[in-house]
Amino acid sequence: MSEAPKRATLPNVSELISKHKRIILGELKERSLWFVTLRWWVPPSVAAGTFFARLFGVEFSSAPIYGVALFILLYNVFLFMAGRALQREDGPDDLNIQRYTHWQVALDYAAMFLLIHYTGGAASPLIFFFIFHIIFASILLPPASAYGFAALAAAGMAVIAATEYLKIIPHHALFYNGQAIDLAELPVHMAVELGFFTASVFITAFSTTSIMRMLRKRIVDLAELSEAVTGLNNKLNSLYAMTQAVGSIRNLGQVLDIVTAELARVMDVKGISVKLLSIDRRQLRYAAVYGLPEQFHKEKVVEVEKSPINRRIIEGEPFATGHITQREMFQFGEDLDQARIQSVLFVPLFVEDRVIGILGAYCTKPDRFKREDVDFFRLAAGVVAIAVDNAGSYEAIENLAKDRAWFMMKAAHNLRAPLAAVLSILDVVREGYYGALNPEQDEYLRRIDRRARTMLDMIRELMSLAESKSEKRGLLRGPVAPEFIAGRIQRTFQDKAGEKRISFTVSVAPGLPDMMGDPELIEQMMENLVSNAVKYTPEGGKVGVAFTQSKDNCVCIEVSDNGIGIPKPDVPRLFTEFFRSDNAKAVEETGTGLGLAIVKEIVDQHGGRIVCESEEGLGTIFCVYIPCGPAKEAKA
């Protein structure tokens, strides 16, 4: 069974999403570690900020601020060491990275609450730094974490403001040029500021998470679109491969083996079957099966009358199900059960408006086939139907060719014996055994003899052509030495060429490899070519035969002459049976027109090719290329 060409499998949606998730996790890991690096600059920045604040007249308790800076430095050391351990992991782990990120944000929140407490509480300008962390959490963490940190920031600020207002904890007011900036004495202003702060953090969380949700959805959509495009491309490539097989392979079994294997691969199903209708349209027989157990199809015939599903499909209706439960609808339902088939898809095979069979797909997964699978399977069914129809046409043509060859052989055989008898009687009469002939009688008998011998030549060539086309005539393939063929041709035609005073030369290039073929057929091919060259070259002309080696590992046999040549319009028809050019008929009235057809048939049988170059009045060159055998060993 032929196998479809192997291709790389395409990732599915889950694989693509996982790939993008790994990219996102890798980005999260990189950003998280980047924040550790950035945080080294926070303690010196806090110290520098405290110094410059005093230069501009802003006063607050410095000692606690330096304590918070030291706290940030210490926990960043801890985060740095944890980050180094995270970097040594082979791949990003979702839980570990998120836990690491949560720890960073939580510790930063603790430091922020301390800084805010010691720089004026609700009046601190540092409160809006929470928005930076909320954006960070919205981008790199799930939406719930972003909303959680927003709620934590709002609640934390509310707790600080309330406990300071109720004097549960001490209030550290800010002073600017000696004047206190204290919202604790203005509860309405403090509530308004906290309201705006709460709205700001939640709006930030909502906006950022919405954008990230959209981006993540775009990633999933892009993955699905990517899979759909690659899947469609894969299906188109499969249809192209199947079409190529249909166009290049004539054997129906080989074509269906390739098509069924290709369909099973591209559709990712367990099996594919092709069932063809009998002539009386009462039975369906399996013509090809891929991927299913042998007992499923071997020597089994589907009776159309016993299968309602198959009747519906033959009437032109596709059928698909993802849960096979009604076993009575399938003639071999138990086989489907044993093969664990849960989903099936059947479409009719149409040739013009006539259904000739059914293409089926079988899958072990439930609810496997969607609308797009049905559409694609219908296209594939069109290719399969063309394959079946083409195979039938090829078979009919081959049978016709066999019948034609048989008729040619039979007719030629039946005509040869009586015609040979006629020629024998003519020879007796012309020799005068039944009395002397006058000149007029002798001329008539001579014409009859010439016509009869032409007919006998045609019969012999018809038999030769029919025999070459017949499968009974096996090709006796073996090494054929060019020197052997050259010597035979030299001996056969040197006398005939001498009678017409034609210069006849045969040459063989040194070191030529043997040709692979049938020596008898190759000699017959050469006799036809050289015979034509001698026949259509006038007295005093030249005919040459040269054996050389071509670049494509073939022996090139060139037969050249400076005879009458061939008119340009006639060159494409040279190898057509019974065709003769008008200028050839003028030189030689009688002829069969079968010689070059026999030559072409022999060349094709040997896997070679023949090329003709000719110009009327200047001569003709035939170049025959016969594949070589193994290289000859050099003589010591």
Secondary structure, 3 states (H helix, E strand, C coil): CCCCCCCCCCCCHHHHHHHHHHHHHHHHHHHHHHHHHHHCCHHHHHHHHHHHHHHCCEECCHHHHHHHHHHHHHHHHHHHHHHHHHHCCCCCCHHHHHHHHHHHHHHHHHHHHHHHHHCCHHHCHHHHHHHHHHHHHHHHCCHHHHHHHHHHHHHHHHHHHHHHHCCCCCCCCEEECCEEECHHHCHHHHHHHHHHHHHHHHHHHHHHHHHHHHHHHHHHHHHHHHHHHHHHHHHHHHHHHHHHHHHHCCCHHHHHHHHHHHHHHHHCCCEEEEEEECCCCCEEEEEEEECCCHHHHCCCEEEHHHCHHHHHHHCCCCEEECCCCCHHHCCCHHHHHHCCCCEEEEEEEEECCEEEEEEEEEECCCCCCCHHHHHHHHHHHHHHHHHHHHHHHHHHHHHHHHHHHHHHHHHHHHHHHHHHHHHHHHHHHHCCCCCCCCHHHHHHHHHHHHHHHHHHHHHHHHHHHHHHHCCCCCCCCEEECHHHHHHHHHHHHHHHHHHCCCEEEEEECCCCCCEEECHHHHHHHHHHHHHHHHHCCCCCCEEEEEEEECCCCEEEEEEEECCCCCCHHHHHHCCCCCCCCHHHHHHCCCCCCCHHHHHHHHHHHCCCEEEEEEECCCEEEEEEEEEECCCCCCCC
